[in-house]
């Protein structure tokens, strides 16, 4: 029975048995190779099955090649998504194509994107599916089969802060799903009167950061030692400054606790400002001033960092 089992296993994997059972290492390598080939075939089929999925213009991209600066420098990509949506996909093979351009991308942080939610169960628990998905991708890359880059070594999921204190079971489920890779949540609050008219967002409303329920949810995030990422318009920086000060006053809800795991308060500002150069200069100065006011109200040694990782000095 054992020899029959081994011969069947060998025929399924397309290998020749020599009368001896396959050891665990050989079997793992064969399964890994088969999985990689299957993923490539499935990717090609999905690309064809996704009408409207834009194909990159390789001829245009090839017109200019920049030399890789410091190719040996270890880099962690701190923010990327993975998704499969009607007419659009960006999954592991697409990401590895981008990270394999010559830079030394050693790891990445997966950022939630309302992707791969569960299709059933309580509404508030459905985002747990995205963390399960991201952790699965991380496990695949942790095997080494897909190269050196440890994709989703850190995971940021989503939970609805408007649940208030009732968000704790959701956060616990996210922590179980993500294990040691799970770092925190993002709940965007981008809202501006004109933008809300042009592109309504049912998940955001005016004054959301000051809402009592929302702050109850943030307090639970801080108590569990998780991070909170927020994306918003530049006009809302004052609101997030008030939230930061409120959290700082509450000893049980600090978003930057001094502990080994370490939480962070990450801010993503969406620029929806004027296009007139003079107005944009004035707006940039106001935005910089607001950011430094936020750092001062936070009450810690805080660096405001812009594009390219350069620190932005205070206005004089």
Beta strands, then each sheet from edge to edge (+ up, - down):
strand 1: 74-80
strand 2: 83-85
strand 3: 88-90
strand 4: 104-111
strand 5: 150-157
strand 6: 182-186
strand 7: 227-233
strand 8: 265-270
sheet 1: 1+ 4+ 5+ 6+ 7+ 8+
sheet 2: 2+ 3-
end
